[in-house]
Amino acid sequence: MAHERDWLTAQLNSWLSVWEILAVEPGQSLRLKDLLTGEERTVTEAKASREVSVHLHVLARVVDHAGFSLLVGVHPNPLAPREGQAVVDQIRKDLGVTKRATPKELREGNLPTEMMGIWQDRVEEIANRPLPELRNTDGDELVLIKDHYKVVGKNARTTIEAEFAKMPDVQAPEPGEREHRYTVIQETTRSGAMDSTIVASVVVKARSLVVEANSRERADVLRRRLEAAFGDIVRFAEREEELLRESLARSPRGEKKPTPALEGPEVDALLLDFKERHYATWADISLPALDGLTPREAAQQPKFRARVDTLLKDMELQESREEPGRRFDFGKIRRSLGLS
């Protein structure tokens, strides 16, 4: 009876809040921080500690009992850092909770029920959120384009391929490849370095030609080039197009299985090298999420400093889901911004 009474008392003394996962000991425990009260706990948790990642936010009660802290009453949907922080900000604004609330405040009245409502609203909003507008590096709307052309005339294919070989921005297929696919490259200068972007590919067949591009604008430019270069031997026939966001929104049921991901140390090294180059200038790029400031500028302003930290947590969370050999370490960026 005494044990049951102590357990009930511990339940009554607990409170519902938004907790950030600070550390994970798989199969054993989680280190949590209450983002409303500032309190921290190491909770004994076998199952969840194998399924969650650092920086995820959870809505839960932590019960302190008999020298242990336990997770009780956890909402089934955790949130990423930016979404979780938005819930914390909304709770503070809508419910008048102070910047550093007390457990007593969080237990009072209908506050727990209203917190659950705010959290569930955010979960449903994310689930029903439309896909973002997708654009390529030229700023064009991403549309999957297939332009079909007829190839007319004797030795037309030979003529076309010979002309492609003279074009400096067109890469020929590797010798021995069965498909005669030519790749159109666009060179761009970013941060003092030259980058190559594939803007289209052209499959040349005996009596037809197919152009694949990711925007109407790029496909139209290539059509004008083909007509100027080859005249009547290449004749436009028809266009297939599909918005990429519609393609992504389709259910994968009934479709072919995706091609297995490339694996191995060499692939991991290439991906890490790409990430190193990608994030090398991130701290000095103007970001809409920071109202147009760069992360370096924002980190120097108290108003934006926490927002930069949350952005980094979001990226670290995504990176934690990669295979160990492919994970980019954001520690260097954090140190350069004074956020380590």
N, C-alpha and C positions, 0 to 999 in steps of 0.2 A: 504493500500500500504506500509506504513512504517513497519508494522508487517511482511509482506511478504519479504520486502527488508532485514530486520534484520535476518529472517530465512535463506534466501539465503546466507547472509554474514556468518552466523554461520556454514552453510554447507561447505562453501569454507574454513573456518578456521579449520575444523576438519581434521583428518588424519586417514588412515588405519593403524592398528597395531595389535599385538598379545597381548591380555589382559588376565591376570589370574584372576579368580574369588576368591576374598579374603573372602567374606562373603555374605550370602544370607538372605534376609528378604522375605520369601515366600509371593507372591501376592503384594509386594510393591517395593522392590529395590534390587540392586546388588552393592556390593563394588568391584571395579575392579582396577587392577594395570597394567599399560602399561609396558611390559617387555623390550621394546626398548628405551623408553624415561624415564621411572621411575615414570611418573605421575600417580596419583590415582584419581578416580572419584567414586561417588555414583550415580548410574543411576536409574532413575525412570522406573521400568519395572515390569508389573503385570504378564504377561504370562510366560516369560522365567524364572522368579524367582521361579516359581513353578516346573520347569522342569530340572533345572541344579543343580550341586553340587559344593561345595567349591573345589578349585584347578583345575577345568577344565580350559582349555585354549580356547579362542575364537578369531577368526579373525574378526575384526569389526571396524567400525568408531563410535566414541562417539561425539555427537554434543552438545555443551554447548549453551543454548539459554534461555533467560528470567529467569535466576536463576535456571534452571534445566539442568541436563545432561541426554541425551537420546541415546539409542543404535540405530544405523541406519546402514543398509547394513551389516548384520551379515552372515558369511558363515554358511550354514546349518549343517556342521559337526564340532562340537567341538573336541578337542584332549585331551587325558590324559596328565599329567604333563611331562613325559619323551618324548612323541612324540611332544608335543608343544614346549618343550625346544630345541629339535633337530631342529625344524623349525626356532626358534629364532637364534640358532647358525649358521644355514645355511644362513639365511638372512644376518647376520653380515659378514660371510665369503665370500659369492658369490657376494653380492652387495656392499661390502665395507662400510657398515653402522657401525659407531663407537659404542663402548660399550654403551655409553649413547647418543643416537641420539636425535636430536631436532625435534619437530613437523614439522618445515619447511623442514628439510631434507626428512622426510617421505612423504611429499606432492609433492616432485619434480619429474619431468620427468615421466618415465615409472615404477618407483619404486612400486607404488600400484599394477599395473598389474602384475609385476613380483612376488610380494609377494603373490598374489592370485594364481599364477601358482605354486609356491613352496608349498603352503598350499594344493592345490588340488592334487599335485603329492604325497604328504605324505598320504593324505586320500585314494587315489587309491592304493598306495603301501600297506597300512594296510589292505584294503579290499581284496587284492589279495595275501596277505602273506600266505605261506603254514603253516599248523599246525606244531608246533615244534615236534621234535623227543621226544617221551614219553618213560620214563624208570621207572622201579620199584625200590624199595630200595636196591636191589642187583645190580643195574646197567644194568639189562637186558631190551631189547626192549619190550615195552608193547604189548603183543599179547593175544587176548582172545582165550583160549584153552579149548576145550572139548575133552577129551580122553575117548572113549567108550571101555569097557571091557565086555567079556562074563564071567559069573560065572557058573562053571561046578561042579556037584557032589551033593550028598545028604547032606543036612544040611550045605551046603557051606556058606550060608549067616550067619548062627549062628557062624560058625568058624571064618569068617572074622570079625564080630562085636566083638567077644570075644578077638581076637588078637588086634584090634584097642583099646579096653579098657585098654590094658597093655602098650600102647605107651604113654610116658609122654608128647609128643608134639602134641597129638591128643585130641581134645575136642569132647565129645559125644553130640548128640542132647539132648535137654531137654526132660524129661519124658512126654509122651503123644503126642509128635510131630508126625504127620503122615509121614513126610519125614525123612528118616534116613540119615541125612547129618552130616558128621564128618568134623571138621575143623582142618587143620594142621597149627600149630603156630610155628613161629621162634622167639626166644628171641634174642634181640640185645641190646648192651650197648651204650648209647649215652649221652654224657655230664654227666657221672657218674650215670645215671639212666637207669633202665631196661625198654625197650619198647617191646611190642609184635606186630609182624607183621603176618597177615594171608597170608600164601604162597599158599594155595590150599584148596579146599574142595572136599569131596568124598561123593557122593550119592550112598548108597548101596540099591539095589533092590533084588528081589528073584532070578533073572536070569541074572542080569547085574549090572554093576558098572560104574559110570560116574565121572571122575576127572575134576574139573574146576580149571584152574590156569591162571595167567596173563602173563606168559612167557613160551617159549619153554623149557628153561633151568629148570625151576621149575617143569614143567610137566614131563620132562625126569628123573629128580631126583626121583620123586614120582613113576614113572613107575618102575625104578630099585628096589625101596623099596618094591613095591607090588609083583613083580616077585620073589624077594628073600624071602619075608615073606610067600607067599601063593602058590608058585610053579604053578602047572598046574590047580589049581581050579580057577585062575584068568588069563584070556587070552586076550591080547590086540587085539582089533578089528579094530578101525579106529580113526582118529583124525580130528576134525574140528578146524579151526583156522581163525582168522580175526585180522588184525592190528587195534589197538584201534583208531589210527588217521583216518583210513578209516571209522570206525564205527561212529566216531564223525562228519565226514564230510558229512555223508548221510543226505538227507532231512528228517525231521521228519514227512512229510505228509504221511498219510495212516498208520502210526504206532500207536500202542496203546498209550493212554494218559499216561503221566508219573505219577508215584505214588505220591500222595500229600505229600508235605514236612511236616515233623513232627513239631509240634508247641507246645507252652506252656512254662511257666516259668521254668520247670525242664529241658526242652530241651535247652532253652536259657542259663541256668546256666552251663550245660554240655559243650556247645559250647564255652562259655566264658572261662571256665576252660581250655579247650583244647588250645585256643588261648594264654592264659596266659603262659602255659607251652611251646607252640611252639615259642613264641616271647621272652621267658626268656633269651635265648642265642643268639638271632639274631644279636645283636650288636657286638658279638665276633666271628662271622662265616665269613670265607673268601668268598667273592662274586665275580663272574666273572664281574658283572656290575661295580665293583669298581677296576677292573684290579687285582683281587686277594687279595686286602686289606679287612680287616674287616671294618664294618661301624665305629667302634670306632677309628681305625687307620686312616681311611679316613677323619673323621671329624676334625682331628688335622692338616690336610694339606690343605692349601688354594686351591690347585689345585683340590682337590676332595670334599671339604666341600659342595659346591653347588650341587654336584652330589648326595651326601647322602640325602640332603634336598629334592631333586626331587624324589628320591626313596621312601622316607617317604610320600611325597605328593601323589604319585601313590597308596600306600597302604591305606592311609587315604581316598582317593577318593573311592576305592573299598569298604572300610568298611562303608562309608556313605550310601551305597546302601543296607546295611543290615537292618533288623528290629531293632528299637532302643534298644531292650533288648539284642541284640547279637553283638553290636558294641564294638570293642576293642578300648580302648583309648591309642593312641600312645604318649600321653604327657609325660609319665614316661620315655620312650625311648629317646624322644627328649631332655628332661632335662638331662639325663645321658650323652648325647652326646654334650651338650651345644648348642642345636639347637632350644630351645623353644622360 
